[in-house]
């Protein structure tokens, strides 16, 4: 049996594409599994290096695979993109993740615990101060009003008014 040393995962809603490589970097396994079958597949394998693109479910898979003894690394999608050799599909993404995870200089995402993920649901980043995702005027504007919005630009007559418009 060929020993798989590195596995790249592409997580989707219902299926997971995986690409397994041996020590020389040759792809020896490429398959698509249902999400329920992924942990059973990894439980039958000796510990290896597993890479996946960062998303919310990646953290759950990382915790579960680490509990099985695998070394798991999560990669930001912008760092996987240069390793994609052809079109954007699940099989090519899994192969790109497998190639990217072997790079020693690559920065990886820290695996979040379940408590950290729950905290992000309650207090998402970027929503501090009650902005709720709305753009805020720059701090240099007076009174929090965008410059030029309170001025009349058409000589005093407003569009929609009953007066003449110049």
Buried (B, 14 or more C-beta within 10 A) or exposed (E): EEEBBBBBBBBBEEBBBBBBBBEEEEBBBBBBBEBEEBBEBBEEBEEBBBBBBBBEEBBBBBBBBBEBEBEBBBBBEEBBEEBBEEEEEBBBBBBBBBBBBBBEEBEBBEBBEEEEEEEEEEEEEEEEEEEEEEEEEEEEEEEEEEEEEEEEEEEEEEEEEEEEEE
